[in-house]
């Protein structure tokens, strides 16, 4: 992938003051992304000087230059959750059943849970519920039912990184009849010890191609004594059974190299969380020639943009899994 020359495309300076909770913010990163009605929307994770996190929307007519709205996203109905919610963050946005669904992480006393909201206009967001029962992160919805059920990829949190968050080394497939109650179907892929992706988690939602479900994910290399290094890779999953891995990039497709990726709140991080694919055929398969924009968090401090084509990503994902 190739970085946009204007990177980072969003920094703390681009976030307007939204008193009293957001004033002179600390950082903005890990955006969910979608294009609808010719507008590219980002749901940004913004951190206050209190170290609380909030969601804020940004929009763009060209997908490169964004304006951040001066308002915090309100999830109507989230106040019904009885347990305390400390933070909401790391949105993933999927178009499904004629609407857009936002799956996001919620830090609670029970650990990290997955919340779900629905929107028709990217201004009003209706909270649908907590959709997990154990500590889990990186939930991403498939854009259509498969085998008569809704599917998502998720990452159970079962390991603690030195100096980092609770994480996991496997991505699982889960199914649901109503988008609220989920059951795990089986493991999809695991981390590769001593490689760039020892610990892993889903990035943006999967994209349907003629070859399979294309999925960009993040991996963490932990075998360097001084740092954990977050990178991006790509995998291809079977269209009818996404627990089957058809191919997986041997190397990463984006790694921390630039100063804004190497230095920040969490050094050495590129974290892909939003992706826009421009061109689809009449049956809603993404075209190999389509331009692709990947939006990512840089060092948990700013937002970066990398561009590529679907064909390039498919080629990277064509390697036999190790």
C-alpha positions as CSV (number, residue, x, y, z in Angstrom):
1,X,0.0,0.0,0.0
2,X,1.1,3.6,-0.7
3,X,0.7,6.3,1.9
4,X,-1.2,9.5,0.9
5,X,1.3,12.4,0.6
6,X,-0.8,14.5,3.0
7,X,-0.4,11.9,5.8
8,X,-1.4,12.1,8.6
9,X,-4.7,13.1,7.1
10,X,-6.2,13.9,10.6
11,X,-4.5,15.0,13.8
12,X,-5.6,16.4,17.1
13,X,-5.5,19.9,15.5
14,X,-8.3,18.9,13.2
15,X,-10.7,18.1,16.0
16,X,-12.7,21.1,17.1
17,X,-13.3,21.8,20.8
18,X,-16.6,20.2,22.0
19,X,-16.9,21.5,25.5
20,X,-17.0,20.4,28.2
21,X,-15.8,16.9,27.4
22,X,-13.5,17.5,24.4
23,X,-11.2,20.5,24.6
24,X,-7.7,20.5,23.2
25,X,-7.9,16.8,22.6
26,X,-4.9,14.4,23.0
27,X,-5.3,12.3,19.9
28,X,-7.6,11.0,17.1
29,X,-7.2,7.5,15.6
30,X,-8.6,4.1,14.6
31,X,-11.5,5.3,12.4
32,X,-14.3,3.2,11.0
33,X,-15.0,4.1,7.4
34,X,-17.8,3.8,4.8
35,X,-18.8,5.6,1.6
36,X,-22.5,6.3,1.2
37,X,-24.3,8.7,-1.2
38,X,-21.0,9.9,-2.6
39,X,-19.7,10.9,0.9
40,X,-17.0,9.1,2.8
41,X,-17.7,9.0,6.5
42,X,-15.2,8.3,9.3
43,X,-16.2,7.5,12.8
44,X,-13.2,8.6,14.8
45,X,-11.8,7.5,18.1
46,X,-11.0,10.8,20.0
47,X,-9.2,10.8,23.3
48,X,-9.7,13.6,25.8
49,X,-7.1,14.9,28.2
50,X,-8.9,13.0,30.8
51,X,-7.9,9.9,28.8
52,X,-11.6,9.2,28.1
53,X,-12.5,8.2,24.6
54,X,-15.4,9.4,22.5
55,X,-16.7,8.9,18.9
56,X,-16.7,11.9,16.6
57,X,-17.8,11.9,12.9
58,X,-15.9,13.3,9.9
59,X,-16.9,13.5,6.3
60,X,-15.4,14.1,2.9
61,X,-16.5,14.5,-0.7
62,X,-13.3,13.0,-2.1
63,X,-12.2,10.6,0.6
64,X,-8.9,12.4,1.2
65,X,-9.8,15.8,2.9
66,X,-12.1,15.5,5.9
67,X,-14.0,17.9,8.1
68,X,-14.7,16.8,11.6
69,X,-18.1,17.6,13.0
70,X,-18.2,19.6,16.3
71,X,-20.3,17.1,18.1
72,X,-19.9,13.8,20.0
73,X,-21.7,10.8,18.6
74,X,-24.6,9.9,20.9
75,X,-25.8,6.3,20.8
76,X,-29.4,6.6,21.8
77,X,-30.4,3.8,24.1
78,X,-27.0,3.0,25.4
79,X,-28.0,4.4,28.8
80,X,-30.1,1.3,29.3
81,X,-26.9,-0.8,29.8
82,X,-26.8,-1.5,33.6
83,X,-23.1,-2.0,33.9
84,X,-20.7,0.9,33.8
85,X,-19.2,1.8,30.4
86,X,-15.8,3.5,30.7
87,X,-15.0,3.9,27.0
88,X,-16.5,3.3,23.6
89,X,-14.0,3.1,20.7
90,X,-12.6,1.4,17.5
91,X,-15.8,1.5,15.3
92,X,-16.2,-0.8,12.3
93,X,-19.0,0.1,9.9
94,X,-20.8,-2.3,7.6
95,X,-23.7,-1.8,5.2
96,X,-26.2,-4.6,5.8
97,X,-29.9,-5.0,5.1
98,X,-30.2,-1.5,3.7
99,X,-28.7,0.3,6.7
100,X,-25.3,0.8,8.3
101,X,-24.3,-1.0,11.4
102,X,-21.5,0.2,13.7
103,X,-19.8,-2.4,15.9
104,X,-17.5,-1.0,18.5
105,X,-15.6,-1.9,21.6
106,X,-16.9,-1.0,25.1
107,X,-14.6,-1.1,28.1
108,X,-16.6,-2.3,31.1
109,X,-15.9,-3.9,34.5
110,X,-16.3,-7.3,32.8
111,X,-13.6,-6.5,30.2
112,X,-14.0,-5.5,26.6
113,X,-17.5,-6.1,25.1
114,X,-18.9,-5.5,21.6
115,X,-21.7,-3.0,21.2
116,X,-23.8,-2.6,18.1
117,X,-25.6,0.5,16.7
118,X,-27.6,1.2,13.5
119,X,-27.9,4.4,11.5
120,X,-29.6,5.5,8.3
121,X,-28.1,9.0,8.1
122,X,-24.8,9.0,10.1
123,X,-26.3,11.5,12.4
124,X,-28.7,9.5,14.5
125,X,-27.3,6.3,15.9
126,X,-29.6,3.8,17.7
127,X,-27.9,1.5,20.2
128,X,-29.1,-2.1,19.7
129,X,-27.3,-3.8,22.5
130,X,-24.3,-5.5,24.0
131,X,-23.5,-8.4,21.6
132,X,-21.0,-10.4,23.6
133,X,-20.7,-12.1,27.0
134,X,-16.9,-12.6,27.4
135,X,-13.8,-10.4,26.8
136,X,-13.7,-9.9,23.0
137,X,-12.5,-7.2,20.6
138,X,-12.3,-6.4,16.9
139,X,-15.8,-7.5,15.9
140,X,-16.6,-7.0,12.2
141,X,-19.8,-7.8,10.4
142,X,-20.0,-9.4,7.0
143,X,-22.1,-7.3,4.6
144,X,-24.6,-10.1,3.9
145,X,-26.1,-13.2,5.4
146,X,-24.2,-16.5,4.6
147,X,-26.0,-19.8,5.0
148,X,-29.1,-18.0,6.3
149,X,-27.3,-16.3,9.3
150,X,-25.5,-13.1,10.1
151,X,-21.7,-13.6,10.5
152,X,-18.9,-11.7,12.1
153,X,-15.3,-12.1,12.8
154,X,-14.1,-11.5,16.3
155,X,-11.0,-11.9,18.5
156,X,-11.3,-13.4,22.0
157,X,-9.0,-11.6,24.4
158,X,-7.0,-14.3,26.2
159,X,-3.4,-12.9,26.5
160,X,-1.8,-9.9,28.1
161,X,1.0,-8.1,26.2
162,X,3.9,-6.7,28.2
163,X,3.2,-3.0,28.5
164,X,0.1,-3.4,26.3
165,X,-3.6,-4.4,26.3
166,X,-5.2,-7.7,26.7
167,X,-5.1,-9.3,23.2
168,X,-5.5,-12.6,21.4
169,X,-3.8,-14.8,18.9
170,X,-6.9,-16.1,17.0
171,X,-9.7,-14.7,14.9
172,X,-13.0,-16.6,15.2
173,X,-16.1,-16.8,13.1
174,X,-19.4,-16.2,15.0
175,X,-23.0,-16.5,13.8
176,X,-26.3,-14.9,14.8
177,X,-30.0,-14.9,13.9
178,X,-30.7,-11.4,15.2
179,X,-27.4,-9.5,15.4
180,X,-27.6,-9.5,19.2
181,X,-27.1,-13.0,20.4
182,X,-23.9,-14.6,18.9
183,X,-22.5,-18.1,19.0
184,X,-18.9,-19.0,18.0
185,X,-18.7,-21.3,15.0
186,X,-15.0,-22.0,14.8
187,X,-11.5,-20.6,14.5
188,X,-10.5,-18.9,11.3
189,X,-6.8,-18.2,11.7
190,X,-4.2,-17.9,14.4
191,X,-1.1,-15.8,15.0
192,X,2.2,-17.0,13.6
193,X,4.9,-17.3,16.2
194,X,8.1,-15.5,15.3
195,X,6.5,-13.8,12.3
196,X,5.1,-10.3,12.0
197,X,1.6,-11.4,13.1
198,X,2.1,-13.3,16.4
199,X,-1.0,-11.7,17.8
200,X,-3.8,-10.8,15.4
201,X,-7.2,-9.1,15.1
202,X,-9.6,-8.0,12.4
203,X,-9.3,-4.7,10.6
204,X,-12.1,-3.4,8.4
205,X,-15.1,-5.6,7.5
206,X,-14.6,-8.2,4.8
207,X,-15.1,-7.4,1.1
208,X,-16.8,-9.8,-1.2
209,X,-14.8,-10.7,-4.3
210,X,-15.1,-13.4,-6.9
211,X,-12.1,-15.2,-5.4
212,X,-13.4,-15.0,-1.8
213,X,-13.9,-12.7,1.2
214,X,-10.9,-10.3,1.3
215,X,-10.0,-9.2,4.8
216,X,-7.4,-6.8,6.0
217,X,-6.2,-7.6,9.5
218,X,-3.6,-6.3,12.0
219,X,-0.8,-8.3,13.5
220,X,1.6,-7.7,16.3
221,X,5.2,-8.7,16.4
222,X,6.2,-9.3,20.0
223,X,9.6,-10.9,19.6
224,X,11.5,-7.6,19.7
225,X,12.7,-6.8,23.2
226,X,12.1,-3.1,23.0
227,X,8.6,-2.8,21.4
228,X,5.4,-4.5,20.1
229,X,5.1,-3.6,16.4
230,X,1.6,-3.3,14.9
231,X,1.3,-4.0,11.2
232,X,-1.3,-4.8,8.5
233,X,-1.8,-7.9,6.4
234,X,-4.5,-9.5,4.2
235,X,-6.2,-12.9,4.1
236,X,-8.7,-14.5,1.7
237,X,-11.6,-16.6,3.1
238,X,-13.9,-19.0,1.4
239,X,-17.2,-17.3,0.2
240,X,-19.4,-20.0,1.6
241,X,-17.4,-21.1,4.6
242,X,-15.3,-18.2,6.0
243,X,-13.6,-20.5,8.4
244,X,-11.6,-21.8,5.4
245,X,-8.5,-19.7,4.7
246,X,-7.6,-19.8,0.9
247,X,-4.6,-17.6,1.1
248,X,-2.7,-15.2,3.4
249,X,0.0,-12.7,2.9
250,X,3.4,-14.0,4.1
251,X,4.6,-10.5,4.9
252,X,2.8,-7.4,6.1
253,X,1.3,-5.0,3.5
254,X,1.9,-1.9,5.7
255,X,4.3,-1.4,8.6
256,X,5.3,1.5,10.8
257,X,8.0,3.5,8.9
258,X,7.1,7.2,9.1
259,X,7.7,9.4,12.1
260,X,3.9,9.7,12.8
261,X,3.7,5.9,13.0
262,X,6.8,5.4,15.0
263,X,6.3,8.1,17.6
264,X,3.2,8.8,19.6
265,X,1.1,7.5,22.5
266,X,1.8,3.9,21.4
267,X,4.9,3.8,19.3
268,X,5.3,1.5,16.2
269,X,1.7,1.2,15.3
270,X,-0.3,1.1,12.0
271,X,-3.8,-0.1,12.9
272,X,-6.2,-0.6,9.8
273,X,-9.8,-0.1,10.9
274,X,-11.6,1.5,7.9
275,X,-11.6,0.6,4.1
276,X,-13.4,2.0,1.1
277,X,-13.6,0.0,-2.1
278,X,-14.9,2.1,-5.0
279,X,-16.1,-0.3,-7.7
280,X,-18.4,-3.3,-7.7
281,X,-20.1,-5.3,-10.4
282,X,-23.9,-5.8,-10.8
283,X,-23.8,-8.8,-8.3
284,X,-22.0,-6.7,-5.7
285,X,-18.6,-8.3,-6.1
286,X,-15.7,-5.9,-5.8
287,X,-13.8,-5.4,-9.0
288,X,-10.1,-6.2,-9.1
289,X,-9.4,-2.9,-10.8
290,X,-11.1,-0.9,-8.0
291,X,-9.2,1.7,-6.1
292,X,-9.0,1.0,-2.4
293,X,-8.5,3.4,0.5
294,X,-7.4,2.1,3.9
295,X,-7.8,4.4,6.9
296,X,-5.6,3.5,9.9
297,X,-4.6,4.6,13.3
298,X,-1.0,5.8,13.5
299,X,0.8,5.4,16.8
300,X,-2.6,5.8,18.6
301,X,-2.2,9.5,17.9
302,X,-3.3,10.4,14.3
303,X,-5.1,9.0,11.3
304,X,-3.3,7.8,8.2
305,X,-4.5,6.9,4.7
306,X,-3.0,4.3,2.4
307,X,-4.1,3.6,-1.1
308,X,-3.9,0.4,-3.3
309,X,-6.1,-1.6,-5.6
310,X,-8.2,-4.6,-4.9
311,X,-6.1,-6.6,-7.4
312,X,-3.0,-5.8,-5.4
313,X,-4.6,-6.9,-2.2
314,X,-5.8,-10.1,-3.8
315,X,-2.3,-10.8,-5.1
316,X,-0.9,-10.4,-1.6
317,X,-3.5,-12.7,-0.2
318,X,-2.8,-15.4,-2.8
319,X,0.2,-16.9,-1.0
320,X,-0.4,-20.3,0.7
321,X,-1.0,-20.0,4.4
322,X,2.1,-20.9,6.5
